[in-house]
Amino acid sequence: MNEEIEIILEETEERMTNAISHLESELAKLRAGKATPMLLDGITVDYYGVNTPLGQVSNINTPDPKTIVVQPWEKNMLGPIEKAILSSNIGLTPMNNGELIRINVPALTEERRLQLVKKVKNEGENARISIRNSRKWANDELKRLLKEGMAEDLEKDAADKVQEYTDDYVKRVDTVIEIKEKDLLTV
C-alpha cells in the first residue's frame, strides 16, 4: 500500500484510540457509589500561587469502599485542599480533622443512578461522534490523494479499512458504556 495511505490509517486509528481513552477517563470520574481516588482527578489546589493537581500535594487513598482520605504533605495545605474539593462541584463534602481530610461517599439514590446513566450515554455518543469525525477526516484525506492521482482501487481499499476501524471502535464504545451502566445500576 501507498506510504501516504499507511500514515492516514495510522493517524485515524490513533484518533479513534484517543476517543476511547477520553471516554474511559471521563467515565472514571463518574462515581458508582464506591470511593475511588479517581473521583478527585481534575481538582487543582493553589499551591504557593500555582494551580497544582491534588495528587501532587497530597496522598489520596481509600481505606474502605465508602471513604476517601486525602493526606496533604504539608499541614498548611489542609484549608486550600478542602476549599478546592468544595468548589469542584463533585457533590462530595470534605471533613477536615486537622490532620487529614476525610470524604464520605454516600450511596447513590435511584434517581441519581438514572441521571448518571444518561450522562454515560451522552459521553458514549460524544465518543462515537469523535470516531465518526476521524472517519470523515480519513475519507477526506483519501479523496485528496485520489485527486492527486492515486489509483481508485487503493482509495477504495483504504476507505474500507477506515470503515472497519470505525465499526470496531464503535463496538468498543458500546462495550465500555454497557460495563459502566451495569456498574452504576448495581446496588
C-alpha positions in Angstrom: 0.0 0.0 0.0 1.0 3.6 -0.6 3.0 5.2 2.3 0.6 8.1 2.5 -2.3 5.7 2.9 -0.4 4.0 5.8 0.1 7.3 7.5 -3.6 8.2 7.1 -4.7 4.9 8.5 -2.3 5.1 11.5 -3.5 8.6 12.3 -7.1 7.5 12.0 -6.6 4.6 14.4 -4.7 6.9 16.8 -7.5 9.4 16.8 -10.1 6.7 17.4 -8.0 5.2 20.2 -7.8 8.7 21.8 -11.6 8.9 21.7 -11.9 5.6 23.6 -9.2 6.8 26.1 -11.0 10.1 26.7 -14.3 8.2 27.2 -12.8 5.9 29.8 -11.2 8.8 31.7 -14.5 10.7 31.7 -16.4 7.7 32.9 -13.9 7.0 35.6 -14.8 10.4 37.2 -18.5 9.3 37.5 -19.0 7.6 40.8 -21.0 4.4 41.2 -21.4 4.7 45.0 -17.8 3.4 45.5 -15.0 5.5 46.8 -12.1 5.8 44.3 -9.2 8.3 44.1 -10.2 9.0 40.5 -13.2 10.9 41.8 -10.7 13.7 42.7 -8.9 13.7 39.4 -9.0 17.1 37.8 -9.1 19.0 41.1 -6.3 21.6 41.4 -5.1 23.3 44.5 -3.5 26.7 44.8 0.0 25.7 45.9 2.1 28.8 46.6 0.4 30.6 43.7 0.5 27.7 41.3 -2.5 25.6 40.3 -1.3 22.1 41.1 -3.2 18.8 40.8 -4.4 17.5 44.1 -2.4 14.2 43.7 0.8 16.3 43.6 0.3 17.9 47.0 -1.2 15.0 48.9 -1.6 11.3 49.2 -5.1 10.1 48.2 -6.3 6.6 49.2 -9.5 4.7 50.0 -9.3 2.8 53.4 -12.8 1.4 52.7 -15.4 1.4 49.9 -17.2 4.4 51.2 -14.4 6.7 52.3 -11.6 8.7 50.5 -8.8 10.1 52.7 -6.6 13.0 51.5 -3.4 13.3 53.5 -1.6 16.6 52.5 2.2 16.5 52.6 2.1 19.9 54.3 -0.3 20.7 57.1 -0.9 24.3 55.9 -2.4 22.8 52.7 -5.5 21.4 54.5 -7.5 24.6 54.0 -6.8 25.1 50.3 -7.4 21.4 49.6 -10.7 21.4 51.4 -11.7 24.6 49.6 -10.7 23.1 46.2 -12.8 20.0 46.8 -15.8 22.0 47.8 -15.5 24.3 44.8 -15.0 21.4 42.4 -18.8 20.6 42.3 -18.3 16.8 42.5 -21.1 16.6 45.1 -18.9 15.4 48.0 -18.3 17.2 51.3 -14.8 17.1 52.8 -14.3 16.8 56.6 -11.1 18.4 57.9 -9.9 16.9 61.3 -6.7 19.0 61.4 -4.5 16.0 60.2 -6.2 14.9 57.0 -9.4 15.3 55.0 -12.0 12.6 55.0 -14.6 12.4 52.3 -17.6 10.0 52.8 -19.1 8.8 49.5 -22.8 8.3 50.1 -24.8 5.6 48.4 -26.5 6.7 45.2 -30.2 7.1 45.0 -32.1 5.5 42.2 -32.8 8.9 40.7 -29.1 9.8 40.8 -28.2 6.5 39.2 -30.5 7.2 36.3 -29.0 10.7 35.9 -25.6 9.2 35.8 -26.7 6.6 33.2 -27.9 9.4 31.0 -24.6 11.1 31.4 -22.8 7.9 30.5 -24.9 7.6 27.3 -24.1 11.2 26.5 -20.4 10.6 26.9 -20.7 7.5 24.7 -22.4 9.5 22.0 -19.6 12.1 22.2 -17.1 9.3 21.7 -19.0 7.9 18.7 -19.1 11.4 17.2 -15.4 11.7 17.6 -14.8 8.4 15.9 -17.1 9.3 13.0 -15.2 12.6 12.7 -12.0 10.6 12.5 -13.5 8.5 9.7 -14.6 11.7 7.9 -11.1 13.2 8.2 -9.6 10.0 6.8 -12.0 9.7 3.9 -11.4 13.4 3.0 -7.6 12.7 3.0 -8.1 9.7 0.8 -10.2 11.7 -1.6 -7.5 14.3 -1.8 -5.0 11.6 -2.6 -7.3 10.3 -5.3 -7.5 13.7 -6.9 -3.7 13.8 -6.8 -3.5 10.7 -8.9 -3.7 7.7 -6.6 -5.3 4.6 -8.0 -9.1 4.2 -7.4 -8.8 0.7 -6.1 -6.2 1.7 -3.5 -8.5 4.5 -2.3 -11.4 2.1 -2.1 -9.4 -0.5 -0.1 -8.2 2.2 2.3 -11.8 3.6 2.7 -13.0 0.0 3.5 -10.2 -0.3 6.1 -11.2 3.0 7.7 -14.8 1.8 7.9 -13.6 -1.4 9.6 -11.8 0.7 12.2 -14.9 2.8 12.7 -17.1 -0.3 13.2 -14.6 -1.8 15.6 -14.2 1.3 17.7 -17.9 2.0 17.9 -18.3 -1.6 19.3 -15.6 -0.8 21.9 -17.5 2.4 22.9 -20.7 0.3 23.3 -18.9 -2.2 25.4 -17.4 0.5 27.7 -20.8 2.1 28.1 -22.5 -1.2 28.8 -20.0 -2.0 31.6 -20.3 1.4 33.2 -24.1 1.3 33.1 -24.1 -2.1 34.7 -21.7 -0.7 37.4 -24.0 2.3 38.0 -27.2 0.3 38.2 -25.8 -2.4 40.5 -26.9 -1.6 44.1 
